[in-house]
Amino acid sequence: MKKQKKLAGLQKRKAISGYLFILPFIIGFLAFMVTPLFQSLYMSFCNVELGPGTFANQWVGLANYRRALLQDIEFNRFLTESLGKLVVNSIAVMVFSFFVALVLNQKFKGRALVRAIFFLPVILSSGVILGVEYDNALLSSMQDMIAESSTGASITGAIKDILVTSGVGVRAFEKVFEVVDGVYDIAITSGIQIIIFLSGLQTISASMYEAAQIEGCTAWESLWKITFPMISSLLLVNWIYTIIDFCMRSDSDLMEKIDDEMVLQLNYGFSSAMAWIYFAVVIVLIAVSSLIISKVVYYYD
Amino acid sequence: MTKTATKTAARTNTLGARAAAFWERNKKSQNYLLKKTAMNVCVKIIRAVLLFGLCFLILQPLLNKISISFMAEEDLYNAMVIAIPEHFTTDNYKLAASFMSYGASLRNTIIVSLTTAVLQIAMCTLVGYGFARFEFPLKKFWFACVILMIVIPPQTISSSLYLHFRFFDIFGILESTTGSTINLRGSVLPYYLICAGCMGLKNGLYIFMIRQFFRNIPKELEEAAYVDGCGTLKTFIRIMLPDATPILTSCFLFSFVWTWTDNFYTRLFMGKVPLLAKQLPIIADRLSQYLQNEFNIGGGASLGYTNCIIATGTLMVIVPLLMLYLVAQKGFVESLSSSGIKM
């Protein structure tokens, strides 16, 4: 109230019109986000029983959470697996999209065409099409066949064998090979990130590079001394976007388990509890990682 | 003959001259020029190979689907046939169209995507403008809510949203007056309600981008409008909106496309409305049903043929989007990259 009184005349009018403008959001947020969110939080502490035409909640305390974390044989494994995948994939997407944006920012013949192709996945790999793509058994069986028939000819396979038998950091190499094998997934999920990085690259003024070149900077040096710091504020945006995008995908084992519990077993309480654990872990991950990244970020202005 | 001969001679001459000049300059710069040129050519070749490979990687599934969709069943098992079908046929398209009831679904999908996209962007524009150009108490808090909304996966709240619309009620008013709640599930209405409340698919992202755009418009423009006697609403409609056309187009296109392919909200709310995104996943079941009924083949269709039909169906779903992308590619990409998304 005290603050309201301080705003007088024009300022007050502006505050009121500002609230009028964001009114749809406030109503929607309260009705379709806060209410369901609290309801699902409440449900995660309950056993939900669906009756004809109604449903009843029965308070059971932490039982659902205990069941998910301590009793369920799959949940912990799925959770750690999808988190590990999330981290590796997100880093790969960041590196890939940064690299591609660098290349696409250069001048060469047919750039418009290449750009158009790289952004194609933004529209083609969303929603149901992605799901259908993943179910495509023909493609995967064909891939298996190709992999079987060409074990001798595979370059990555040969490198893999050499590196693995040399015994240095086997686990780290395995992660790298996972990423290399999944380069298609990475390429089709990094459309938006490429656009964001490209928009950042275009705002860097050419005079900066010119000055560096005159001072004797090589292209490699100016990449790390100019491009990287100038674009680092977008790292944060892209990192968060990538993580969220990955979490929203419904094709992971964990999401399937949550969906199954809800749709097939009608275990609304248990599935809400699992969704909440996943959500909490992801939020913590985002918070910690963005804190670390924001230390590195350099703001030009 | 002589003319072309002299022309080529002249060209070789100039080429020779140019080469001579190049070696001359190279000598003067102590082989620096040669190294640099060789380096440039190398970079160009590597870049071309890399980009070609990546583009092929992205396009290959699409091309693969196109070639498969024209194949007759026996071509799928023929090891000789890889890309070009031996028995060219359009039967797959006819079958897939009948399985998806393509005409009706397409019409419905266009209507739903268009209306929801317009509604979403209209609401998000209002909200984004409010966040960008006005100072009011608790602004930071509400904006944090927008960020929170982007972060929360819709799966977390799907179960309770489902129950919410299954037993729909406005703050208990309906139940006390008529004694029962309405089942809003199975119609388009819940989706419209959600869009009107800016809670649809990725709406937080649109709010964020639109706010970012409006923040970059100079304050003087707005003040000039106020001085000239424009009200708040008039300034918004006459001064700000025309400026924001590029970002609004790009948000609209994204919203349209993502609604088109979305199967989360559609599955949740529109149980009975035939939409392409909902017809596509069940196309395989339809195929085995059809084979069962028409030809009495039990056990469903073969794996290869099922996938052929799925590929055809997928193509039919994305072809309208592809055409849209070809026409409005600038709207998708250029405006987004010019808007400058930053934190």
Interface residues (C-beta under 8 A of the other chain):
Chain A: K3 Q4 L7 Q11 R13 K14 A15 I16 S17 G18 Y19 L20 F21 I22 P24 F25 I26 I27 G28 F29 A31 F32 M33 T35 P36 L37 Q39 S40 M43 T54 F55 V100 V103 Q106 F108 V114 R115 A116 I117 F118 F119 L120 P121 V122 I123 L124 S126 G127 V128 I129 G131 V132 E133 D135 N136 A137 L138 L139 S141 V183 Y184 A187 I188 I195 I196 L198 S199 G200 Q202 T203 S233 L234 L236 V237 I240 I244 C247 M248 S250 M255 I258 D259 M262 Y268 S271 S272 A275 W276 F279 V282 I283 I286
Chain B: K44 R47 A48 L50 L51 L54 C55 L57 I58 L59 P61 L62 N64 M123 L126 V127 Y129 G130 F131 R133 F134 E135 F136 P137 K139 W142 C145 V146 M149 I150 V151 I152 P153 P154 Q155 T156 I157 S158 S159 S160 L161 L163 H164 F167 L193 I194 A196 G197 C198 M199 I207 T232 F254 V257 W258 W260 T261 D262 N263 F264 A277 K278 L280 P281 L303 G304 N307 C308 I310 A311 T314 V317 I318 L321 L322 Y325 Q329 F332 V333 L336 S337 S338 S339 G340 I341 K342 M343
